[in-house]
Amino acid sequence: MADRESTVINTDVKQKDLSEALVIAVTTRAIFSLEEEHKLYLEKGKEEYTRHQQANQDKPLPPGTAFAFIQAVQHVNKKILERNPAEKDLFDILVLSNNSPESGVRIINSAKHYGLEISKFCFVSNEDSTQYLKSQGVKLFLSADRTDVCNALQRGVSAALVFQQEVQAPSTPLRVAFDGDAVLFSNETDQIFQEQGLEEAVQYEQVMENVPMGEGPLKAFAMHLGKMRKKFSQEKSPIRTYLVTARSGRDMGIRAIKTLREWGLEIDEAFFMDGAPKGPILAQIQPHIFFDDGLHNIQGARNVGVPSAWVP
């Protein structure tokens, strides 16, 4: 059967220039809570699911894990346009969905109900919908499906797996927290730590102190975020970024700081946890999203109500 792809342009929202915008693609299960519907889909099949969605098309879906993040992103756009109405370096949000256009009406209606500025809804019946990410200029992809995320990363798109949880919408500004190794940075030191232990990893870092680390899967997204942040003074910025890493500041922090400096990536606050749990500090920061490659750190973040996304 041929792939079917249907894109609904949201004419209520100003369309962005894809070559300049920071395009974020989210799946329906990342932005809305669809756990019951997903269960129905798995147990009863696509037709029953479609019938259910059509029967409930005017009933808004509850917010999902990435919902507050998308709301905060909209606030950043508002602040950028207040500064310069002609600015093109804006966030652009599109929804990528495996729903058919028929069952997608509820998703469009839900977005309108909450006032979400989503520029496009792409309904793709294809098994691997991530093939459309590059053509849409996507810089970050958030999905509740692990296969989708792995496919996106293989296509060279920053991507992370969102875990469903109840999320209290934190206030603005947009706060994004990143882990270091295997997220912002490459996993070179992580590999040495896994294979040879902490002492060898520390020695390696000291020898390599002045050599910037390789880039991790979320570097490109972080760099674009940093570029947007530089449009404002630090006090007035609607974006705040955080590095929350298991590295110790004494032995392994210097190279991380020097790498960020070499990249020209300014981070508002950096926390070198020396292997301590990240949950308590994340509870203080209250980020709209936290990216980490360690499932134990993701669980710790979720335990304190922080929206989390795993980078496999």
C-alpha positions in Angstrom: 0.0 0.0 0.0 1.3 3.4 -0.9 2.2 5.9 1.9 -0.4 8.4 2.6 0.6 11.8 3.9 -1.8 14.7 4.5 -0.6 18.1 5.8 -3.1 20.5 7.3 -1.8 24.1 7.3 -3.1 26.0 10.3 -4.2 29.3 8.7 -4.8 30.9 12.1 -1.1 30.9 12.8 1.5 33.0 10.9 3.6 30.5 8.9 7.4 30.7 9.6 10.4 30.6 7.2 11.7 27.1 7.6 15.2 28.1 6.7 15.4 30.5 9.7 13.0 29.1 12.3 13.8 26.6 15.1 11.3 23.9 14.0 10.1 21.5 16.7 8.0 18.5 15.7 5.9 16.8 18.4 3.8 13.7 18.1 0.2 13.7 19.4 1.1 11.5 22.4 3.9 13.8 23.4 1.8 17.0 23.4 -1.5 15.5 24.6 -2.4 12.7 27.0 -3.7 9.9 24.8 -2.9 6.9 27.0 -6.5 5.6 27.1 -6.9 6.1 23.4 -3.6 4.4 22.7 -4.7 1.4 24.8 -7.9 1.3 22.7 -5.9 1.4 19.5 -3.6 -1.5 20.7 -6.5 -3.7 22.0 -9.3 -3.0 19.5 -7.5 -1.7 16.4 -7.4 1.3 14.2 -11.1 1.4 13.1 -12.4 1.4 16.7 -9.8 4.0 17.6 -10.9 6.2 14.7 -14.6 5.8 15.6 -13.8 6.8 19.2 -11.8 9.9 18.1 -14.6 11.0 15.7 -17.3 10.5 18.4 -15.2 12.7 20.8 -13.8 15.2 18.2 -15.2 18.2 20.2 -13.9 17.0 23.5 -10.4 18.5 24.1 -7.6 16.0 25.0 -5.9 16.6 28.3 -2.4 18.2 28.2 0.6 15.7 27.8 4.2 15.9 28.9 5.5 18.3 26.2 2.4 20.6 26.5 3.9 23.2 29.0 7.2 23.2 27.0 5.2 24.2 23.8 3.3 26.9 25.7 6.6 28.3 27.0 8.0 28.3 23.5 5.1 30.4 22.3 5.8 32.9 25.1 9.4 33.2 23.7 8.0 33.9 20.2 5.8 36.6 21.6 8.8 38.3 23.4 10.9 38.1 20.2 8.2 39.7 18.0 7.6 42.4 20.6 11.3 43.3 20.3 11.3 43.1 16.5 8.0 42.4 14.5 10.1 41.5 11.4 12.1 38.8 13.2 12.2 35.4 11.4 14.3 33.5 13.9 11.3 32.0 15.8 10.1 28.7 17.1 7.9 26.8 14.7 5.8 23.9 16.0 4.4 21.1 13.9 2.5 18.0 15.0 3.5 14.8 13.3 0.8 12.1 13.8 0.1 8.6 12.7 -3.6 9.4 12.9 -5.6 9.5 9.7 -6.9 12.9 8.8 -10.4 11.6 9.9 -9.3 10.8 13.4 -7.0 13.9 13.5 -9.9 16.4 13.8 -9.9 15.9 17.5 -6.2 16.8 17.7 -6.6 20.0 15.6 -9.7 21.0 17.8 -7.7 20.3 21.0 -4.8 22.5 19.8 -7.3 25.3 19.0 -9.0 24.9 22.3 -5.8 25.6 24.2 -4.6 28.3 21.9 -1.5 26.4 20.8 0.2 28.0 17.8 0.9 24.9 15.8 1.6 25.8 12.2 1.1 22.4 10.6 -0.5 19.1 11.3 1.1 16.2 9.3 -1.1 13.1 9.3 1.1 10.2 8.1 -0.2 6.6 7.7 3.4 5.4 6.9 5.1 3.1 9.4 8.1 5.5 9.6 6.8 9.0 9.8 10.3 10.4 10.6 11.3 10.4 6.9 9.4 13.7 6.7 11.4 15.5 9.4 14.3 16.7 7.3 12.1 18.1 4.5 10.2 20.1 7.2 13.5 21.5 8.6 12.9 19.9 12.0 15.7 20.7 14.6 14.1 18.8 17.5 11.7 15.9 17.5 9.7 14.8 20.6 7.9 11.5 20.5 6.4 8.9 22.9 7.5 6.1 20.6 11.1 4.8 21.1 11.4 3.5 17.4 10.4 7.0 16.1 13.1 8.6 18.3 15.8 6.1 17.2 14.9 6.6 13.5 15.0 10.4 13.9 18.5 10.2 15.6 19.7 8.0 12.7 18.5 10.6 10.3 20.6 13.2 12.1 17.7 15.0 13.8 17.9 15.9 17.5 15.3 13.7 19.2 14.1 12.5 22.6 11.6 10.1 24.0 8.9 11.7 26.1 7.4 9.8 29.1 3.8 10.3 29.9 3.2 12.0 33.2 1.0 14.6 34.9 2.7 17.9 34.4 2.0 21.1 36.3 2.6 24.0 33.8 5.5 26.0 35.2 5.5 29.7 34.6 7.7 31.5 32.0 10.5 32.0 31.1 11.2 28.8 29.0 13.6 26.7 31.0 15.5 23.8 29.4 17.9 21.5 31.3 20.4 19.3 29.5 22.6 16.5 30.8 26.2 16.7 29.5 27.7 13.4 28.2 25.8 11.6 25.4 23.3 14.6 25.3 25.1 17.9 24.7 28.5 16.3 24.4 29.6 13.0 22.7 29.8 9.9 24.9 33.6 9.4 24.6 34.3 9.9 28.3 31.2 7.9 29.3 32.6 5.0 27.3 35.9 5.1 29.1 34.1 5.3 32.5 31.9 2.2 31.6 34.9 0.2 30.3 37.7 1.2 32.6 36.2 3.0 35.6 36.1 6.4 37.1 39.9 6.8 37.7 40.7 6.3 34.0 37.9 8.6 32.9 39.2 11.4 35.2 42.8 10.9 33.9 41.5 11.0 30.3 39.6 14.3 31.0 42.7 15.9 32.6 44.9 15.0 29.6 42.1 16.2 27.2 41.3 19.3 29.2 42.0 21.8 26.4 40.5 19.6 23.6 36.7 20.4 23.1 34.5 17.3 23.3 32.7 16.0 20.3 29.1 17.0 19.8 26.2 15.1 21.3 22.7 14.5 19.7 21.2 17.6 21.2 24.0 20.1 20.5 22.4 21.5 17.3 19.1 22.2 19.2 21.0 23.8 22.1 23.1 26.0 19.8 20.0 27.4 18.1 18.4 28.0 21.5 21.6 29.8 22.5 21.4 32.0 19.4 17.8 33.0 20.3 18.8 33.7 23.9 21.5 36.1 22.7 18.9 38.5 21.3 18.2 39.5 24.9 20.1 40.7 27.9 20.6 38.0 30.5 18.1 39.7 32.9 15.4 40.1 30.2 15.8 36.8 28.3 12.7 34.7 28.0 14.9 31.6 27.7 17.0 30.0 30.5 19.3 27.0 30.0 20.9 24.7 32.5 23.6 22.0 32.4 22.9 19.3 35.0 25.6 16.7 34.7 26.8 13.7 36.8 30.4 15.0 36.3 32.3 16.3 39.3 33.2 20.0 39.1 36.7 19.4 40.5 37.9 16.7 38.2 35.8 16.8 35.1 34.0 20.2 35.1 36.8 22.2 33.4 36.7 20.4 30.1 32.9 20.7 29.9 33.1 24.5 30.6 35.9 25.0 28.1 33.9 23.0 25.4 30.9 25.2 25.9 33.1 28.3 25.6 34.7 26.9 22.4 31.2 26.4 20.9 30.1 29.9 22.0 27.2 28.3 23.9 26.3 30.3 27.0 24.5 28.3 29.7 22.8 30.2 32.5 23.6 27.7 35.3 25.7 24.6 35.5 25.4 21.9 38.2 28.2 19.3 38.5 26.5 16.6 40.6 29.5 14.3 41.1 27.1 11.3 40.7 24.5 12.5 43.2 20.8 12.3 42.3 19.6 15.0 39.9 16.0 15.1 41.1 16.4 17.6 44.0 18.2 20.2 41.9 15.7 19.7 39.0 12.8 20.2 41.5 14.4 23.6 42.3 15.0 24.6 38.6 11.5 23.4 37.5 12.5 23.1 33.8 9.8 22.8 31.1 11.8 19.9 29.8 14.9 17.9 31.0 17.0 15.9 28.5 19.1 13.0 29.8 20.5 9.7 28.4 20.2 7.9 31.8 16.9 6.3 32.5 17.6 6.4 36.3 18.0 10.2 36.0 14.8 10.4 34.0 12.9 8.5 36.7 14.4 10.8 39.4 13.2 13.8 37.4 9.7 12.3 36.9 9.5 11.5 40.7 9.7 15.3 41.4 7.2 16.2 38.6 9.7 17.4 36.0 8.8 16.8 32.3 11.5 14.6 31.0 12.8 13.3 27.7 15.2 10.4 27.2 17.9 10.5 24.6 18.7 6.9 23.8 
